[in-house]
Amino acid sequence: VKSETNKDESVIRSRKERPTGSTHFGDADWDEEQVDEIGDATWGEVAKACCVHDAKEWGKIFVGACAALFFLYFFLVSLELMGSAAKVLGGCKAGGLMSDDTNPVAGLVIGELATALIQSSSTTTSIIVSLVGAEAISVNTGIYLVMGANIGTS
């Protein structure tokens, strides 16, 4: 843990030595203080106390952020792939099965069943949106399917 220093480069170990009177973890007089004696820390003190990382720690943070972005990208690509596969496998039949004159309750039930089979309402919804985008099913029918997918999660 890096210690803070004052202008003459001596190490500050007490809130009494700070101009703001703020308390930091590890101060020598940590247990002697009363709540009404503690001052507010400046943003500079907060940054020095909490946001101090060396190059190795910044490297770990950077690698972790890059990994999170990679896996988010991988997840989105896999959803797109599943939606494309659904369009290829069932696009024409889904359009014929779910025309505009179909009962809305049938759309709800199909959405519920699809969510129960896939075990993911997000995946079901993304596939439905892909089918609507490909104009395999209408927007009105897609609304009932999405409603069914959301009901199917509970």
C-alpha positions in Angstrom: 0.0 0.0 0.0 1.4 3.3 -1.0 1.5 6.1 1.6 0.7 9.7 0.9 3.2 12.4 1.6 3.0 16.1 2.4 4.9 18.9 0.8 8.2 18.2 2.6 8.0 14.5 1.5 7.4 13.1 5.1 4.8 10.3 5.4 1.4 11.3 6.7 0.1 8.8 9.3 -2.6 10.8 11.1 -5.7 12.8 10.1 -4.3 15.6 12.3 -1.5 16.1 9.7 -3.9 16.5 6.8 -5.4 19.9 5.9 -8.9 18.5 5.6 -8.7 16.3 8.7 -9.9 13.3 6.8 -9.3 9.8 8.1 -7.6 7.1 6.0 -7.4 3.4 6.6 -4.2 2.6 8.4 -3.8 5.9 10.2 -2.0 5.6 13.5 -4.8 7.4 15.4 -7.6 5.3 13.7 -9.2 4.1 17.0 -8.8 7.4 18.9 -11.2 9.4 16.8 -14.8 10.6 17.4 -17.3 10.7 14.6 -17.7 14.5 14.9 -13.9 15.1 14.6 -13.6 13.4 11.2 -13.3 15.7 8.2 -14.3 15.2 4.6 -11.7 13.9 2.2 -10.9 15.8 -1.0 -11.2 14.1 -4.4 -7.5 14.1 -4.7 -7.1 12.2 -1.4 -9.8 9.7 -2.5 -8.0 9.2 -5.8 -4.6 8.7 -4.1 -6.0 6.3 -1.5 -8.3 4.2 -3.7 -7.2 4.4 -7.3 -3.5 3.6 -7.1 -2.5 0.8 -9.4 0.9 -0.2 -10.7 1.5 -1.2 -14.3 0.8 -4.9 -13.6 -2.6 -4.2 -12.0 -3.5 -1.9 -14.9 -2.5 -4.7 -17.2 -4.9 -7.1 -15.4 -7.7 -4.5 -15.6 -7.1 -4.0 -19.3 -7.0 -7.8 -20.0 -10.2 -8.3 -18.0 -12.0 -5.5 -19.8 -10.9 -6.9 -23.2 -12.0 -10.4 -22.2 -15.5 -9.0 -21.2 -15.8 -7.3 -24.5 -14.7 -10.4 -26.4 -17.3 -12.6 -24.7 -20.0 -10.0 -25.2 -19.1 -10.0 -28.9 -19.1 -13.8 -29.0 -22.5 -13.9 -27.3 -24.0 -11.5 -29.8 -22.5 -13.3 -32.8 -23.9 -16.6 -31.5 -27.3 -15.1 -31.1 -27.1 -13.8 -34.7 -26.0 -17.3 -35.9 -29.0 -18.9 -34.1 -31.4 -16.3 -35.6 -30.0 -17.0 -39.1 -30.3 -20.7 -38.5 -33.9 -20.3 -37.4 -34.6 -18.2 -40.5 -33.1 -20.9 -42.8 -34.7 -23.9 -41.0 -38.2 -22.5 -40.2 -38.5 -19.2 -41.9 -41.0 -20.2 -44.6 -42.9 -22.5 -42.4 -43.1 -20.0 -39.6 -44.5 -17.5 -41.9 -47.1 -19.9 -43.1 -47.9 -21.1 -39.6 -48.2 -17.7 -38.1 -50.1 -15.5 -40.6 -52.0 -12.3 -39.6 -55.3 -14.2 -39.2 -53.9 -16.6 -36.6 -55.4 -16.5 -33.1 -53.2 -14.3 -30.7 -53.5 -17.0 -28.0 -51.7 -19.4 -30.4 -48.9 -16.9 -30.7 -48.6 -16.7 -26.9 -48.6 -20.5 -26.5 -46.0 -20.9 -29.2 -43.8 -18.2 -27.6 -44.1 -20.0 -24.2 -43.3 -23.4 -25.7 -40.3 -22.0 -27.6 -39.0 -20.5 -24.4 -39.5 -23.7 -22.4 -37.6 -25.7 -25.1 -34.7 -23.3 -25.4 -34.7 -22.2 -21.7 -34.0 -18.6 -22.6 -36.5 -15.9 -23.3 -33.7 -13.6 -24.6 -32.8 -16.2 -27.3 -36.4 -16.8 -28.2 -37.0 -13.0 -28.4 -33.9 -12.5 -30.6 -35.0 -15.3 -33.0 -38.5 -13.7 -33.2 -37.0 -10.3 -33.9 -34.8 -11.9 -36.7 -37.9 -13.6 -38.2 -39.8 -10.3 -38.1 -36.8 -8.5 -39.7 -36.6 -11.1 -42.5 -40.4 -10.6 -43.0 -41.0 -14.3 -42.4 -43.7 -13.3 -39.8 -45.6 -10.0 -39.3 -44.9 -7.5 -36.5 -48.3 -8.2 -35.0 -47.7 -11.9 -34.8 -44.2 -11.2 -33.4 -45.6 -9.1 -30.6 -47.7 -12.1 -29.4 -44.8 -14.4 -29.7 -42.5 -12.1 -27.6 -45.3 -11.8 -25.0 -45.5 -15.6 -24.9 -41.7 -15.8 -24.6 -41.8 -13.4 -21.6 -44.6 -15.3 -20.0 -42.7 -18.6 -20.6 -39.9 -17.5 -18.3 -42.1 -17.7 -15.2 
